[in-house]
Amino acid sequence: MNDERNTDRQTALESVQELATRFVDLANAMKDEGHSTARVNGGLMFASCIYATYSAAGNEGYLQDTGVNKVTAVYRRNLMTLQKLKRNAQSP
């Protein structure tokens, strides 16, 4: 059962990484169109806000403060995980 759960978790992680790569590719295309990295980053972050709100509350809904805090916590956890992976990749 644990092996099956680990396989499912690995498959989900690979799927998320594939989607993330597609977003980064799109961001790089926007940068290549002449948009600054700061503007592209702002656009991606705002799009993430829109989609996080949609996924939690639907098209017409909005997040209460507790929902904003939950989304912020997930974003922070993902950001910290990425930094840890990058730091480990640089350390021999």
Number of C-alpha atoms within 10 A of each C-alpha: 6 7 8 9 10 11 12 12 12 12 12 12 12 12 12 12 12 12 12 12 12 12 13 14 12 14 19 15 13 15 16 11 9 10 14 12 14 10 13 18 15 12 13 16 12 12 12 13 15 13 14 17 19 15 11 13 14 12 11 7 11 15 16 10 9 9 15 14 12 13 17 13 12 11 13 12 12 12 12 12 12 12 12 12 11 11 11 10 9 8 6 5
